[in-house]
Amino acid sequence: ARLSLRDGRHLNNPQNLLQLATREAWESEQSTRSFGQGLFFGLLGIMVIYNAFLFYAERHVASGMYALLLVTAVLYFAILRNIGPRFIWSEMPELTQLIYPAVGPLLCASALAFVRAYAGLNPKEDRTLRLATFVCLASAPLSAVIDRWGSVALAATQANIIIATSTLILLGSCAAAARRGNRPALVLLLSFVGPAIGVF
């Protein structure tokens, strides 16, 4: 068998990623992994339905934005871990090639939109986050185009710069609002610290 890669930046030592196992050991490992992944996506699905219901029933904008954020997160993790075909759609590998470069900026855009709806920021902070959201949305299709017909490395670099910058803007806006005594902003700041560490 032969494996070809479009981009080998994360596979400097591909021999370290190959593991040999008996069929029984492989099936046991896959069963454990599937249970954990199914539990994770199931919990996210419940949260999406609950917040979508709140948005529909109460017209609570923040709940709608949070449901959108969770949907984008599900898509992001399904692509990142290559488990979409198992839990979402059997033909997802074909779709992944088109949307993978764009899903990171889209996840940032949905996070920024949720913060704007929930935190109650002042006009200056709100305008900053709105501009960052627009940049994320504009960069998503651009990253996909560059990845498809240009350079994979360039598309990834652009997406990473947008994600890192947007994350810093989000944290900075929440921190500024929290210093003024904005409790929702403080809650969001503490909530986003973990994911932000993962970004960097």
C-alpha positions in Angstrom: 0.0 0.0 0.0 1.2 3.5 -0.7 0.2 6.7 1.2 0.6 10.1 -0.3 0.3 13.4 1.5 -0.4 16.9 0.3 1.3 18.4 3.3 3.8 16.7 5.6 4.4 19.5 8.1 2.9 17.5 10.9 4.4 14.2 9.8 8.2 14.7 10.2 8.6 11.2 11.6 5.7 9.2 10.0 7.2 5.9 11.2 6.3 6.9 14.8 2.6 7.1 13.9 2.4 3.5 12.6 1.4 0.9 15.1 0.9 -2.8 14.5 -1.7 -4.7 16.5 -3.7 -7.9 16.4 -7.3 -7.6 15.2 -8.6 -8.2 18.7 -6.5 -5.4 20.2 -7.5 -3.0 17.4 -11.2 -3.7 17.8 -10.9 -3.2 21.6 -9.1 0.1 21.1 -11.6 1.3 18.5 -14.5 0.3 20.8 -13.1 2.3 23.7 -12.4 5.3 21.5 -15.8 5.2 19.8 -17.5 5.1 23.2 -15.6 8.2 24.4 -16.1 10.1 21.1 -19.8 9.2 21.0 -20.3 10.4 24.6 -18.5 13.7 23.8 -20.5 14.4 20.6 -23.7 13.2 22.3 -23.3 15.8 25.1 -22.5 18.5 22.6 -25.6 17.5 20.6 -27.8 17.8 23.7 -26.4 21.2 24.4 -27.1 22.3 20.8 -30.7 21.2 21.0 -31.3 22.8 24.4 -29.8 26.2 23.4 -31.5 26.1 20.0 -34.8 25.6 21.9 -34.1 28.5 24.1 -33.4 30.7 21.1 -36.6 29.5 19.4 -38.9 29.8 22.5 -37.4 32.8 24.2 -35.8 34.6 21.3 -32.6 34.6 23.5 -29.9 35.6 21.0 -27.0 34.5 23.1 -28.5 31.0 23.3 -28.7 30.9 19.5 -25.2 32.1 19.1 -24.0 29.5 21.6 -25.8 26.7 19.7 -24.1 27.9 16.5 -20.7 27.9 18.3 -21.3 24.3 19.4 -22.3 23.2 15.9 -19.1 24.7 14.6 -17.1 23.0 17.3 -18.7 19.7 16.5 -17.7 20.2 12.8 -14.2 21.3 13.9 -13.5 18.3 16.1 -15.1 15.8 13.6 -12.7 17.1 10.9 -9.7 17.3 13.2 -10.0 13.8 14.5 -11.3 12.4 11.2 -14.4 10.9 12.9 -17.0 12.6 10.8 -17.6 9.5 8.6 -18.4 7.4 11.7 -20.8 9.8 13.5 -22.0 12.4 11.0 -21.8 11.4 7.3 -20.1 8.5 5.5 -19.0 10.8 2.6 -17.5 13.4 4.9 -13.9 12.9 3.8 -14.8 14.5 0.4 -16.3 17.4 2.2 -13.4 17.7 4.6 -11.0 18.5 1.8 -13.1 21.6 0.9 -13.9 23.0 4.4 -10.9 22.0 6.5 -8.9 25.2 6.0 -12.1 27.3 6.7 -13.4 25.6 9.8 -10.9 27.3 12.2 -11.8 30.9 11.2 -15.5 29.9 11.2 -15.1 28.6 14.8 -13.5 31.9 15.8 -16.3 33.9 14.1 -19.0 31.9 16.0 -17.1 32.4 19.3 -16.8 36.1 18.7 -20.5 36.4 17.8 -21.5 34.5 21.0 -19.4 36.8 23.2 -21.0 39.9 21.5 -24.4 38.5 22.3 -23.7 37.4 25.8 -21.1 39.7 27.4 -22.8 43.1 27.2 -19.7 44.9 26.0 -19.4 48.6 25.6 -19.7 50.1 22.0 -16.0 50.2 21.4 -15.4 46.6 22.4 -18.5 45.5 20.4 -17.2 47.2 17.3 -13.8 45.6 17.7 -15.3 42.1 18.0 -17.7 42.8 15.1 -14.7 43.7 12.9 -12.8 40.6 14.0 -15.9 38.5 13.2 -16.1 40.0 9.7 -12.4 39.3 9.2 -12.8 35.7 10.3 -15.8 35.2 8.0 -14.0 36.8 5.0 -10.8 34.7 5.6 -12.6 31.4 5.8 -13.4 31.0 2.0 -10.1 32.6 1.2 -8.2 30.0 3.1 -10.2 27.3 1.4 -9.4 28.7 -2.1 -5.7 29.1 -1.3 -5.6 25.5 0.1 -7.3 24.1 -3.0 -5.5 25.9 -5.7 -2.5 27.4 -4.1 -0.3 26.4 -1.1 -1.5 24.2 1.8 1.1 25.8 4.0 0.1 29.3 3.1 -3.6 28.6 3.8 -2.8 27.1 7.2 -0.5 30.0 8.1 -3.2 32.5 7.2 -5.8 30.7 9.2 -3.5 30.4 12.2 -2.7 34.1 12.1 -6.4 35.0 12.0 -7.3 32.5 14.8 -4.5 33.7 17.1 -5.3 37.4 16.5 -9.0 36.9 17.0 -8.4 34.9 20.2 -6.3 37.7 21.6 -9.0 40.3 20.7 -11.7 38.1 22.3 -9.7 37.7 25.5 -8.6 41.3 25.6 -12.2 42.6 25.2 -13.5 40.2 27.9 -10.7 41.2 30.3 -11.4 44.9 29.8 -15.1 44.4 30.4 -14.4 42.2 33.4 -12.2 44.9 35.0 -15.2 47.2 34.9 -17.2 44.7 36.9 -18.9 43.0 34.0 -19.6 39.5 35.4 -20.7 37.8 32.2 -17.5 39.0 30.6 -15.5 37.6 33.5 -17.3 34.2 33.2 -16.5 34.1 29.5 -12.9 35.1 30.1 -12.4 32.2 32.5 -14.2 29.9 30.1 -12.1 30.8 27.1 -8.7 30.6 28.9 -8.4 26.8 28.4 -9.2 26.8 24.7 -7.0 29.9 24.2 -4.0 28.0 25.7 -4.7 25.2 23.2 -4.6 27.7 20.3 -1.2 28.9 21.3 
